[in-house]
Amino acid sequence: MTMPTAPFADIEQMLTDVTVGMLANVVAIPLAGEPFAAFFTVAGVDPLEPPSFVGNYELRYAARAALLDVGDLLVIRGGHFRVAGDPAPIGAGTEFVARLREDRCVCA
């Protein structure tokens, strides 16, 4: 017996894939896993505040592209970044946003 899918779930996934593909400005390379397209930005940081300990960068990606967890190491544009907090789902969970922090130690 096959599991029923939510109405329009396939269409929503297709739109997510197309949107992420159009917005992607990087290919993130996880230490363990396959490279994936994502949208990399500097998180809203107040220049008068000290650096954030929860991550000064954000990575938005399709949920089925990667399973990221706190502490995972990624290479983005030649720099090393660690996932600083639990990735947060967007909307119905077809996309996630992960806060990242720069990692100067290239340790696993």
Secondary structure, DSSP 8 states (H G I E B T S, - for coil): ------TTHHHHHHHHHHHHHHH--EEEEESSS--EEEEEEE----TTS---SS-SEEEEEEGGG----TT-EEEETTEEEEE-S--EEETTTTEEEEEEEE--S---
